[in-house]
Amino acid sequence: MKKINYGCGSDYREGWINIDVMEETKWRTEVHRPDLLIVADDPVLPFEDASIDYILADNVIEHIERQRMHGLLMEFHRILKPGGILEIWAPHFKGVMVKFLEHVRGYGINSFWFYERHFVIRQELLLATRSRCSTKRWMRCVNVLNPLFNWSNTFQQICEKYMFGGFEEIHYVMQRR
């Protein structure tokens, strides 16, 4: 199984193809240096068509300008095998997104509706980021509440619009058609 960790930063994963941008990454050690360094403005990845089973983009797409996002998603589609998974974690536009100036874009429910002809998309709103759940009690509470907000797409849209304080993160699992 070929798996890509796109925009890995210091999250080096053994057994994965770890990819990051040349200029911006600061690695913990040379041992955890990404397997592949790419140019930020070039979405083309050096993989054959339909050769990758799984792509993880964990808190990276919020750093990519809107103009480049379409090309990157089409490149992910090109290299994923049919049935392959693209998993995206991103800050929600109402929550943590506003706290970081280097984020150029936030995401919400149906941010990727345009790509439904290429992917089967499942999305999930999260009350707190995984890194902010410092206690087990808080994490248990969040795990109980999260399914309530994700009951249906319509209910997600209502919660997203009227939830005071917003959500912290949004999680997409996109399966290539």
C-alpha positions in Angstrom: 0.0 0.0 0.0 1.5 3.3 -1.1 0.6 6.2 1.2 1.6 9.9 1.0 1.9 12.3 3.9 1.5 15.6 2.0 2.8 18.7 3.8 4.4 16.5 6.5 6.4 19.3 8.3 7.8 17.6 11.4 5.2 14.8 11.3 7.4 12.2 9.7 5.6 8.9 9.3 7.6 5.6 8.9 6.4 3.6 5.8 4.9 6.7 4.1 6.1 8.9 1.4 6.6 12.1 3.3 6.3 15.3 1.1 6.9 18.9 2.0 7.7 22.3 0.5 11.4 23.1 0.0 11.7 26.6 1.5 9.3 26.5 4.4 9.9 23.4 6.4 12.1 23.2 9.5 12.9 19.6 10.3 13.6 18.3 13.7 16.6 16.2 12.5 18.1 15.1 9.2 16.6 11.7 10.0 13.1 13.1 9.8 13.8 15.1 6.6 10.9 14.6 4.1 11.4 11.9 1.4 10.4 14.3 -1.3 10.8 18.1 -1.4 8.5 19.9 -3.8 8.3 23.5 -5.2 5.3 25.2 -3.6 3.9 26.7 -6.9 4.1 23.4 -8.9 1.2 21.0 -8.1 2.6 18.2 -10.3 3.8 15.3 -8.2 6.3 12.7 -9.6 4.0 9.7 -9.4 2.3 7.6 -12.1 -1.4 7.8 -12.7 -3.5 5.7 -10.3 -0.5 4.6 -8.3 -1.3 5.8 -4.7 -3.7 4.2 -2.3 -3.9 6.9 0.4 -3.1 10.6 0.7 -3.1 12.5 4.1 -3.1 16.3 4.1 -3.1 17.1 7.8 -3.5 20.9 8.4 -1.7 21.9 5.2 -4.3 23.0 2.7 -5.1 26.2 4.6 -1.7 27.4 3.6 -2.5 27.0 -0.2 -4.0 29.8 -2.2 -7.3 29.3 -3.8 -5.9 29.5 -7.3 -3.5 26.6 -6.6 -6.0 24.4 -4.8 -7.9 23.2 -7.8 -4.7 22.0 -9.5 -3.6 20.2 -6.4 -6.9 18.4 -5.9 -6.8 17.3 -9.6 -3.3 16.1 -9.1 -4.4 14.1 -6.1 -7.2 12.7 -8.2 -4.8 11.8 -10.9 -2.3 9.8 -8.7 -4.9 8.1 -6.5 -6.1 4.6 -7.5 -9.8 4.3 -8.1 -11.2 3.8 -4.6 -8.2 5.5 -3.1 -8.6 7.8 -0.1 -7.7 11.5 0.3 -8.0 12.5 3.9 -7.9 16.2 4.7 -7.8 17.9 8.1 -8.2 21.7 8.0 -9.2 24.5 10.4 -12.8 25.5 10.3 -13.3 29.1 8.9 -15.1 30.2 12.1 -12.8 28.6 14.6 -9.1 28.3 14.8 -8.7 29.7 11.3 -9.0 33.3 12.5 -6.2 32.8 15.1 -3.3 32.3 12.6 -2.3 34.9 10.1 -0.4 32.5 7.9 -3.6 30.7 7.0 -4.8 32.0 3.6 -8.1 30.1 3.6 -10.6 28.4 5.9 -12.9 25.6 5.1 -16.4 24.6 6.0 -19.2 22.3 5.1 -19.4 21.7 1.3 -16.1 23.5 0.6 -15.3 20.7 -1.9 -18.8 20.3 -3.5 -17.3 21.0 -6.9 -15.3 17.8 -6.7 -18.2 15.5 -6.1 -17.9 14.2 -9.6 -14.4 13.1 -8.9 -14.7 12.0 -5.2 -17.3 10.5 -2.8 -17.0 13.0 0.0 -17.7 12.6 3.8 -17.2 15.6 6.0 -17.2 16.0 9.8 -17.3 19.1 12.0 -15.1 19.0 15.1 -15.6 21.1 18.2 -12.0 21.1 19.2 -8.7 20.4 17.4 -7.1 17.1 18.2 -4.1 19.0 19.7 -6.2 21.1 22.0 -7.9 18.2 23.7 -5.4 18.0 26.5 -7.4 16.0 29.0 -9.2 12.7 28.6 -12.4 14.2 30.1 -12.6 17.0 27.5 -11.8 14.5 24.7 -14.6 12.2 25.9 -17.1 15.1 26.0 -16.0 16.2 22.5 -16.3 12.6 21.1 -19.9 12.5 22.5 -20.9 15.8 21.0 -19.3 15.6 17.6 -21.7 13.0 16.2 -24.7 15.3 17.1 -23.4 18.0 14.9 -22.7 15.6 12.0 -26.1 13.9 11.9 -26.8 14.9 8.3 -25.4 17.4 5.8 -28.4 19.8 6.3 -27.9 19.7 10.1 -24.2 20.3 9.6 -25.0 23.5 7.6 -27.4 24.7 10.3 -24.9 24.1 13.1 -22.1 25.7 11.1 -24.2 28.8 10.5 -25.7 29.3 14.0 -23.1 27.7 16.3 -21.8 30.5 18.6 -18.0 30.4 18.6 -17.8 28.1 15.7 -16.0 24.8 15.2 -12.2 24.3 15.5 -11.6 21.8 12.7 -13.2 20.1 9.8 -12.3 16.6 8.6 -12.9 15.4 5.0 -12.5 11.9 3.7 -12.7 11.9 -0.1 -12.7 8.6 -2.0 -11.8 8.7 -5.6 -14.5 7.6 -8.0 
